[in-house]
Amino acid sequence: MLNNDTIIALSTPPGSGAIGVIRLSGPEAITLTNQVFSGKNLKKQATHTLHFGLIKDGDVVVDEVVTSLFVGPKSYTKEHVVEISCHGSNYIIQQIINLLIRKGARAAKPGEFTLRAFLNGGLDLSQAEAVADLIASDSKASHEVAMQQMRGGFSNELKDLREQLIHFASMIELELDFAEEDVEFANRDQLRTLVQRINTVLQRLIHSFEVGNVIKNGVPVVIAGKPNVGKSTLLNALLNEERAIVSDIAGTTRDTIEDEININGVVFRFIDTAGIRETADVIEAKGVERSLEKMRQARLIIYMVDAQEDENEVIKQLEELSRQDTPFLFIVNKAELLSIAQQDFYKNHNALLISAKDKVGMDILEASLLEKVNLSNINTNETLVTNIRHVEALKQTQNSLNNVLENIYNPVTSDFLAMDIKQALHYLGEITGTVTTDDLLENIFTKFCIGK
Amino acid sequence: MLNNDTIIALSTPPGSGAIGVIRLSGPEAITLTNQVFSGKNLKKQATHTLHFGLIKDGDVVVDEVVTSLFVGPKSYTKEHVVEISCHGSNYIIQQIINLLIRKGARAAKPGEFTLRAFLNGGLDLSQAEAVADLIASDSKASHEVAMQQMRGGFSNELKDLREQLIHFASMIELELDFAEEDVEFANRDQLRTLVQRINTVLQRLIHSFEVGNVIKNGVPVVIAGKPNVGKSTLLNALLNEERAIVSDIAGTTRDTIEDEININGVVFRFIDTAGIRETADVIEAKGVERSLEKMRQARLIIYMVDAQEDENEVIKQLEELSRQDTPFLFIVNKAELLSIAQQDFYKNHNALLISAKDKVGMDILEASLLEKVNLSNINTNETLVTNIRHVEALKQTQNSLNNVLENIYNPVTSDFLAMDIKQALHYLGEITGTVTTDDLLENIFTKFCIGK
């Protein structure tokens, strides 16, 4: 984890565009750029200023550029940072990066700028992780959660808990120092109350992962039902409407992942629906273990029947469906073929009546999907855990604190008490990076994109 | 061509990345950004400064960003320009653009920033066109030519010619004003010398298009030869070597167009080689008009034979090949199978002996390709025309000037003389945009990418 050289990378997506931005960070960022920049002497310019000039490789003009100067520590990485905004040609970008590498810069590894920001105290670890989440965010909800985490909401909540624990840990350490004298600096009742309060918070945070994960990765949904009831027609109808919204602004259309739709800011992800479609009569054919497994992964099942199916058959399917744990939406397709009596019958069974082909009833379906996952009343000011690493650390913290509670009134085990509290502090510290290892850091930052 | 509103677009390539840059230009660029920016009051900041802050939609934090402030006319477009450097998530980019459009900005059309730079006198038209060429440049040569044009090399050369012509035009206009008096303000011998000198320059520029076009669009090459002599093996060998070079720096690999290779900065483009491969015995089967057409489009033919072919047959093919105009490289593949006598025989016929499969002789082949297209001795300080529109305008100028030469000593036709000189001035002006129409501008700038 050397931190004293100057790194360089393209920070904008590769490909042709109007401009590309090349970022340098490190002690020589300004000096190196200045060597190839013909314009003002960058070494003499104030921080947070922009300078037009040429990048020259000897006598050859590589490009006309604008350089942004961030004099450390007033930068993202807390080091000297220069951003070179050049014409968005890969040829030019490559030339400029090569040139500066020849002058002494080193190609940055993925996430290395953010790693430096962390190592230099600009961000804690959970904030750094939120930067990657923010870049990957593709819905209102995932964006809000990542933004809140990046802006330190989660970190602050943990910091409070940690500080109170640290206080008790030091009191108990004191007791150990005076072990002969049998004094009690740390009031056990207060400690117990604190640990219980912390455990409540931990429990809430751990529990929030269920929602946080869904927000970050989307709600896994399965569309099930017998063959030819219109499952893929429904999926296409949902996808088409969504695509029209996504591609509203030219140039910002994201690479749409098939079978993923965004309804009012919540992403619904249709897991392996092709497989499910093939074994669509899964509810009846109980043996189809693989498909059932898929259904268990789902947070929601859309169960679809055809208006022309026998009503008693349908009721049987519904009963089967009710026996498993995953919540489901019951949908009758081709509803235009239903008699009034049939309509009433199905409505009494909480069915949504739709026509996937004609896109009738899609608005009610979308509203029901949102209602079923019940994300609408999430308080986005409340911290949500979205990262499996954080959940694991929180659970470990909880384990240690449970040990604390077990030993709390046993004077013989003050040693254990101190150890368990320290352990809890360790795990809490892992989340924000107060406690860290090179392996952990490498594991986190290699998942970043280059240039961040 | 309204120019008084404020336009906005993503200026970096779409897709996920560390950062994205959104650009605004127009009278309200700073005011609009300031409305959604929580940080310093941007309206009170100096030009060429950088400001960290939040983009907020009401109370919702959309992103932490850095804004770059260019107070007009000290900007690319000569208007107020703000660049918002945000996290490279399409969701965030879309949110920020939507927000500013709601506040009153308008989505920019392709090339509209550069169009404004042109309309406001920041660039002339040929320089503006060079910006697009620069972004598209993918080789040393195309980059150099575009850079020279963008930096005004071509424009300056035309400007000189134009000014001299304007002088004569005004003298002849004067003569027309005093037509009754039969005076001669414009010395005809001097005019003739000038026009001839200009014609020489025009001729050189028009002629330079042959090279300029090749540099911009690549050298069209056809690999021909009988089936199974190893043509696709050769192409793959050439492509593989190139790809290794191109992908040297992670993240900057361009979207490689199949069958295009870059040798020492010159791009060789293999035109429809698949088709040629199918009708590979094109030299013998004279009737295959379509393939011959392809060969005529080529600037160079690589003609390949197998070492095991009958030597007399090969000589016959060579004779056929020599009868057409396109230069060719004669290659014997699987050369490891040749006897010493055969080797000497083929060398006497200027053959290159290679083994495509084992990549033997590729360096000599590449050197020969470069030698054949003879681009190595191009003086890159000499202006090269790369744009068909410019060539057309230059040819029209030349036509008008030839009319001038025809009428030059005929006192009766001073009117025509004045008209022809004006016509020549008009066509020269079309290149730099001194003379222009909305249609022409639209035609040029719609080919740009959005955000430039």
Chai-1 contact restraints between the chains, C-beta under 6 A:
chainA,res_idxA,chainB,res_idxB,connection_type,confidence,min_distance_angstrom,max_distance_angstrom,comment,restraint_id
A,L10,B,G251,contact,1.0,0.0,6.0,A-B,restraint_1
A,S11,B,A18,contact,1.0,0.0,6.0,A-B,restraint_2
A,S11,B,I19,contact,1.0,0.0,6.0,A-B,restraint_3
A,T12,B,T12,contact,1.0,0.0,6.0,A-B,restraint_4
A,T12,B,G17,contact,1.0,0.0,6.0,A-B,restraint_5
A,P13,B,P13,contact,1.0,0.0,6.0,A-B,restraint_6
A,P13,B,G15,contact,1.0,0.0,6.0,A-B,restraint_7
A,P13,B,G17,contact,1.0,0.0,6.0,A-B,restraint_8
A,P14,B,G251,contact,1.0,0.0,6.0,A-B,restraint_9
A,G15,B,P13,contact,1.0,0.0,6.0,A-B,restraint_10
A,S16,B,I135,contact,1.0,0.0,6.0,A-B,restraint_11
A,G17,B,T12,contact,1.0,0.0,6.0,A-B,restraint_12
A,G17,B,P13,contact,1.0,0.0,6.0,A-B,restraint_13
A,A18,B,S11,contact,1.0,0.0,6.0,A-B,restraint_14
A,A18,B,C449,contact,1.0,0.0,6.0,A-B,restraint_15
A,A18,B,G451,contact,1.0,0.0,6.0,A-B,restraint_16
A,A18,B,K452,contact,1.0,0.0,6.0,A-B,restraint_17
A,I19,B,S11,contact,1.0,0.0,6.0,A-B,restraint_18
A,H48,B,T49,contact,1.0,0.0,6.0,A-B,restraint_19
A,H48,B,L50,contact,1.0,0.0,6.0,A-B,restraint_20
A,T49,B,H48,contact,1.0,0.0,6.0,A-B,restraint_21
A,T49,B,T49,contact,1.0,0.0,6.0,A-B,restraint_22
A,L50,B,H48,contact,1.0,0.0,6.0,A-B,restraint_23
A,L50,B,S68,contact,1.0,0.0,6.0,A-B,restraint_24
A,V61,B,M147,contact,1.0,0.0,6.0,A-B,restraint_25
A,S68,B,L50,contact,1.0,0.0,6.0,A-B,restraint_26
A,H87,B,L134,contact,1.0,0.0,6.0,A-B,restraint_27
A,H87,B,I135,contact,1.0,0.0,6.0,A-B,restraint_28
A,G88,B,I135,contact,1.0,0.0,6.0,A-B,restraint_29
A,S89,B,I135,contact,1.0,0.0,6.0,A-B,restraint_30
A,S89,B,S137,contact,1.0,0.0,6.0,A-B,restraint_31
A,N90,B,T252,contact,1.0,0.0,6.0,A-B,restraint_32
A,N90,B,R254,contact,1.0,0.0,6.0,A-B,restraint_33
A,Y91,B,S137,contact,1.0,0.0,6.0,A-B,restraint_34
A,Y91,B,D138,contact,1.0,0.0,6.0,A-B,restraint_35
A,Y91,B,H143,contact,1.0,0.0,6.0,A-B,restraint_36
A,I93,B,T252,contact,1.0,0.0,6.0,A-B,restraint_37
A,Q94,B,I249,contact,1.0,0.0,6.0,A-B,restraint_38
A,Q94,B,T252,contact,1.0,0.0,6.0,A-B,restraint_39
A,I97,B,I249,contact,1.0,0.0,6.0,A-B,restraint_40
A,L134,B,H87,contact,1.0,0.0,6.0,A-B,restraint_41
A,I135,B,S16,contact,1.0,0.0,6.0,A-B,restraint_42
A,I135,B,H87,contact,1.0,0.0,6.0,A-B,restraint_43
A,I135,B,G88,contact,1.0,0.0,6.0,A-B,restraint_44
A,I135,B,S89,contact,1.0,0.0,6.0,A-B,restraint_45
A,S137,B,S89,contact,1.0,0.0,6.0,A-B,restraint_46
A,S137,B,Y91,contact,1.0,0.0,6.0,A-B,restraint_47
A,D138,B,Y91,contact,1.0,0.0,6.0,A-B,restraint_48
A,H143,B,Y91,contact,1.0,0.0,6.0,A-B,restraint_49
A,M147,B,V61,contact,1.0,0.0,6.0,A-B,restraint_50
A,I249,B,Q94,contact,1.0,0.0,6.0,A-B,restraint_51
A,G251,B,L10,contact,1.0,0.0,6.0,A-B,restraint_52
A,G251,B,P14,contact,1.0,0.0,6.0,A-B,restraint_53
A,G251,B,I450,contact,1.0,0.0,6.0,A-B,restraint_54
A,T252,B,N90,contact,1.0,0.0,6.0,A-B,restraint_55
A,T252,B,I93,contact,1.0,0.0,6.0,A-B,restraint_56
A,T252,B,Q94,contact,1.0,0.0,6.0,A-B,restraint_57
A,R254,B,N90,contact,1.0,0.0,6.0,A-B,restraint_58
A,C449,B,A18,contact,1.0,0.0,6.0,A-B,restraint_59
A,I450,B,G251,contact,1.0,0.0,6.0,A-B,restraint_60
A,G451,B,A18,contact,1.0,0.0,6.0,A-B,restraint_61
A,K452,B,A18,contact,1.0,0.0,6.0,A-B,restraint_62
